[in-house]
Amino acid sequence: MIKFLRQAHRVWYLFWIFFTFFLFYPIYFITSRNPKYYGILNFFRMANSFICSALAGVFYSFSFEEQLNPNQTYIYCANHTSNLDIMIFCILAKGRYHFMGKDELLNNPVLGIFFKTIDISVNRDSKISAFRAFKKAGENLEKGMSLIIFPEGKIDDHYPPKLGEFKNGPFRLAIDKNIPLIPVSITNVWKINWDDGAKYGSKPGICDIYVHKPINTAELTDLDAENLKNKVFNLIDSKLII
């Protein structure tokens, strides 16, 4: 019975995701065509994420170690256990921000429009694709667009999820561009909806997110990238719930 209810909730949630997306689609179509409208685009991504989640009984609770500056450009790094992680950052991040994600999202019926415009897709099995993606991300950071990235590179197959090994790219980029890096621990979202929800379904509830204070990279060099990666890994892992 519980399994049936969770699968029914997943279908209900997907209905609202698609319904609200198509409701907002004309705005997305217009604002995604010109970078000067990206702030407006992200405002509606935030509203869309909140509305469809609320209609499915899913809410987000953020705990901040330190108040963030809405006018500062950041690189957000978080663990990745659910498709809801994207909605979390659409609500958390402010202003002009963009995601970096796997190139399969180019064909996603909801996310495709964003990964063909504002967001950056990457084939993680291709060094050339990764180089181009981080080059583009660096250019966007210089223009004041915050970057949201999941350094594990994917949602792991293990359940309950364990924090996987981090890629090096985000940490080198933060140092090269002198951008503060924010570790984010998404603590229990996998209990609400793990991965895409296909296996265990989903359920209403409150997703808890712990936002660590920004790490200043101004005095770091390329030689510090490995230590920075390990520091972020340990910070994120310290708040996770198994």
DAZI-V499640 format. One record per residue. N is the residue number from 0. RES is the residue in one small letter. SS is DSSP state (H for helix, E for strand, C for the rest). PHI is phi in radians with two decimals (NA if undefined). PSI is psi in radians with two decimals (none if undefined). Layout:
((N | RES | SS | PHI | PSI) (N | RES | SS | PHI | PSI))
This chain:
((0 | m | C | NA | -0.76) (1 | i | H | -1.09 | -0.74) (2 | k | H | -1.07 | -0.74) (3 | f | H | -1.08 | -0.79) (4 | l | H | -1.10 | -0.68) (5 | r | H | -1.18 | -0.68) (6 | q | H | -1.20 | -0.64) (7 | a | H | -1.13 | -0.70) (8 | h | H | -1.14 | -0.67) (9 | r | H | -1.04 | -0.77) (10 | v | H | -1.10 | -0.74) (11 | w | H | -1.06 | -0.77) (12 | y | H | -1.13 | -0.78) (13 | l | H | -1.08 | -0.65) (14 | f | H | -1.01 | -0.82) (15 | w | H | -1.24 | -0.57) (16 | i | H | -1.07 | -0.87) (17 | f | H | -1.22 | -0.72) (18 | f | H | -1.07 | -0.88) (19 | t | H | -1.22 | -0.57) (20 | f | H | -1.07 | -0.83) (21 | f | H | -1.22 | -0.47) (22 | l | H | -1.14 | -0.70) (23 | f | H | -1.54 | -0.14) (24 | y | H | -0.95 | -0.76) (25 | p | H | -0.99 | -0.66) (26 | i | H | -1.18 | -0.77) (27 | y | H | -1.05 | -0.73) (28 | f | H | -1.06 | -0.76) (29 | i | H | -1.26 | -0.86) (30 | t | H | -1.31 | -0.36) (31 | s | C | -1.40 | -0.17) (32 | r | C | -1.47 | -0.24) (33 | n | C | -2.48 | 2.14) (34 | p | H | -0.96 | -0.44) (35 | k | H | -1.21 | -0.24) (36 | y | H | -1.76 | 0.12) (37 | y | H | -1.12 | -0.55) (38 | g | H | -1.10 | -0.70) (39 | i | H | -1.16 | -0.76) (40 | l | H | -0.97 | -0.81) (41 | n | H | -1.21 | -0.53) (42 | f | H | -1.07 | -0.75) (43 | f | H | -1.31 | -0.49) (44 | r | H | -1.12 | -0.69) (45 | m | H | -1.11 | -0.85) (46 | a | H | -1.09 | -0.75) (47 | n | H | -1.04 | -0.81) (48 | s | H | -1.11 | -0.75) (49 | f | H | -1.17 | -0.78) (50 | i | H | -1.14 | -0.88) (51 | c | H | -1.18 | -0.57) (52 | s | H | -1.20 | -0.78) (53 | a | H | -1.08 | -0.69) (54 | l | H | -1.15 | -0.40) (55 | a | C | -1.70 | 0.07) (56 | g | C | 1.37 | 0.39) (57 | v | E | -1.94 | 2.21) (58 | f | E | -2.25 | 2.87) (59 | y | E | -2.20 | 2.26) (60 | s | E | -2.02 | 2.09) (61 | f | E | -1.86 | 2.30) (62 | s | E | -1.98 | 2.14) (63 | f | E | -1.85 | 2.22) (64 | e | C | -1.25 | -0.52) (65 | e | C | -2.66 | 2.46) (66 | q | C | -1.12 | 2.33) (67 | l | C | -1.54 | 2.64) (68 | n | C | -1.54 | 1.99) (69 | p | C | -1.13 | -0.27) (70 | n | C | -1.71 | -0.01) (71 | q | C | -1.58 | 2.50) (72 | t | C | -1.51 | 2.25) (73 | y | E | -2.23 | 2.84) (74 | i | E | -1.96 | 2.05) (75 | y | E | -1.66 | 2.24) (76 | c | E | -2.12 | 2.24) (77 | a | E | -2.47 | 2.77) (78 | n | C | -1.23 | 2.79) (79 | h | C | -2.34 | 1.91) (80 | t | C | -2.25 | -0.08) (81 | s | E | -2.72 | 2.68) (82 | n | C | -1.14 | -0.34) (83 | l | H | -1.21 | -0.27) (84 | d | H | -1.01 | -0.59) (85 | i | H | -1.15 | -0.75) (86 | m | H | -1.11 | -0.67) (87 | i | H | -0.98 | -0.78) (88 | f | H | -1.39 | -0.43) (89 | c | H | -1.13 | -0.49) (90 | i | H | -1.53 | -0.67) (91 | l | H | -1.29 | -0.87) (92 | a | C | -1.25 | 2.67) (93 | k | C | -2.14 | 2.67) (94 | g | C | 1.18 | -2.33) (95 | r | C | -1.62 | 1.83) (96 | y | E | -2.38 | 2.86) (97 | h | E | -2.62 | 2.77) (98 | f | E | -1.75 | 2.73) (99 | m | E | -2.08 | 2.25) (100 | g | E | -2.63 | 3.05) (101 | k | E | -1.11 | 2.60) (102 | d | H | -1.20 | -0.26) (103 | e | H | -1.07 | -0.39) (104 | l | H | -1.24 | -0.22) (105 | l | H | -1.08 | -0.50) (106 | n | H | -1.76 | 0.09) (107 | n | C | -1.24 | 2.32) (108 | p | C | -1.11 | -0.42) (109 | v | C | -1.77 | -0.84) (110 | l | C | -1.48 | -0.25) (111 | g | H | -0.97 | -0.74) (112 | i | H | -1.07 | -0.55) (113 | f | H | -1.38 | -0.71) (114 | f | H | -1.34 | -0.12) (115 | k | C | -1.67 | -0.08) (116 | t | C | -2.33 | -1.51) (117 | i | C | -1.30 | -0.67) (118 | d | C | -1.56 | 2.96) (119 | i | E | -2.07 | 2.21) (120 | s | E | -1.72 | 2.63) (121 | v | E | -2.56 | 2.40) (122 | n | C | -1.58 | 1.85) (123 | r | C | -1.28 | -0.15) (124 | d | C | -1.58 | -0.04) (125 | s | C | -2.03 | 2.08) (126 | k | H | -1.14 | -0.61) (127 | i | H | -1.16 | -0.78) (128 | s | H | -1.09 | -0.75) (129 | a | H | -1.11 | -0.72) (130 | f | H | -1.06 | -0.82) (131 | r | H | -1.13 | -0.68) (132 | a | H | -1.12 | -0.80) (133 | f | H | -1.26 | -0.50) (134 | k | H | -1.13 | -0.78) (135 | k | H | -1.13 | -0.72) (136 | a | H | -1.07 | -0.71) (137 | g | H | -1.09 | -0.70) (138 | e | H | -1.14 | -0.71) (139 | n | H | -1.17 | -0.67) (140 | l | H | -1.06 | -0.70) (141 | e | H | -1.13 | -0.42) (142 | k | C | -1.57 | 0.04) (143 | g | C | 1.60 | 0.31) (144 | m | C | -1.70 | 2.06) (145 | s | E | -1.13 | 2.65) (146 | l | E | -2.00 | 2.35) (147 | i | E | -1.99 | 2.17) (148 | i | E | -2.53 | 2.55) (149 | f | C | -1.88 | 1.77) (150 | p | C | -1.17 | -0.19) (151 | e | C | -1.23 | -0.43) (152 | g | C | 1.52 | -0.25) (153 | k | C | -2.95 | 2.95) (154 | i | C | -1.52 | 2.14) (155 | d | C | -1.24 | 2.70) (156 | d | C | -1.34 | -0.23) (157 | h | C | -1.29 | 2.39) (158 | y | C | -2.36 | 2.22) (159 | p | C | -1.07 | 2.66) (160 | p | C | -1.21 | 2.55) (161 | k | C | -2.08 | 2.57) (162 | l | C | -1.19 | 2.12) (163 | g | C | -1.55 | 3.02) (164 | e | C | -1.09 | 2.44) (165 | f | C | -1.55 | 2.56) (166 | k | C | -1.37 | 2.80) (167 | n | C | -1.47 | -0.45) (168 | g | H | -0.89 | -0.89) (169 | p | H | -1.05 | -0.56) (170 | f | H | -1.40 | -0.64) (171 | r | H | -1.15 | -0.70) (172 | l | H | -1.13 | -0.75) (173 | a | H | -1.05 | -0.69) (174 | i | H | -1.27 | -0.79) (175 | d | H | -1.07 | -0.67) (176 | k | C | -1.73 | 0.01) (177 | n | C | 0.97 | 0.89) (178 | i | C | -1.96 | 2.28) (179 | p | E | -1.04 | 2.46) (180 | l | E | -1.97 | 2.30) (181 | i | E | -1.97 | 1.96) (182 | p | E | -1.30 | 2.40) (183 | v | E | -2.26 | 2.19) (184 | s | E | -1.75 | 1.91) (185 | i | E | -1.58 | 1.76) (186 | t | C | -1.42 | -0.78) (187 | n | C | -2.27 | 0.21) (188 | v | H | -1.07 | -0.48) (189 | w | H | -1.13 | -0.42) (190 | k | H | -1.31 | -0.45) (191 | i | H | -1.46 | -0.80) (192 | n | E | -2.76 | 1.80) (193 | w | C | -1.53 | 2.33) (194 | d | E | 0.99 | -2.20) (195 | d | C | -1.67 | 0.09) (196 | g | C | 1.42 | -0.05) (197 | a | C | -1.10 | -0.64) (198 | k | C | -1.45 | -0.81) (199 | y | C | -1.97 | 0.03) (200 | g | C | 1.25 | -2.81) (201 | s | E | -2.51 | 3.06) (202 | k | C | -2.71 | 2.78) (203 | p | C | -1.16 | 2.75) (204 | g | E | 2.81 | -3.10) (205 | i | E | -1.92 | 2.14) (206 | c | E | -1.56 | 2.17) (207 | d | E | -1.70 | 2.27) (208 | i | E | -2.25 | 2.22) (209 | y | E | -1.86 | 2.11) (210 | v | E | -1.79 | 1.90) (211 | h | C | -1.27 | 2.79) (212 | k | C | -1.19 | 2.60) (213 | p | C | -1.06 | 2.53) (214 | i | E | -1.77 | 2.09) (215 | n | C | -1.31 | 2.25) (216 | t | C | -1.88 | 0.13) (217 | a | C | -1.03 | -0.61) (218 | e | C | -1.76 | 0.18) (219 | l | C | -1.64 | 2.69) (220 | t | C | -2.09 | 3.05) (221 | d | H | -1.00 | -0.48) (222 | l | H | -1.21 | -0.30) (223 | d | H | -1.62 | -0.02) (224 | a | H | -1.05 | -0.73) (225 | e | H | -1.15 | -0.73) (226 | n | H | -1.15 | -0.65) (227 | l | H | -1.13 | -0.76) (228 | k | H | -1.04 | -0.80) (229 | n | H | -1.14 | -0.66) (230 | k | H | -1.12 | -0.79) (231 | v | H | -1.14 | -0.74) (232 | f | H | -0.98 | -0.85) (233 | n | H | -1.17 | -0.65) (234 | l | H | -1.13 | -0.83) (235 | i | H | -1.09 | -0.79) (236 | d | H | -1.12 | -0.52) (237 | s | H | -1.15 | -0.35) (238 | k | C | -1.89 | 0.03) (239 | l | C | -1.37 | 2.62) (240 | i | C | -1.94 | 2.23) (241 | i | C | -1.87 | none))
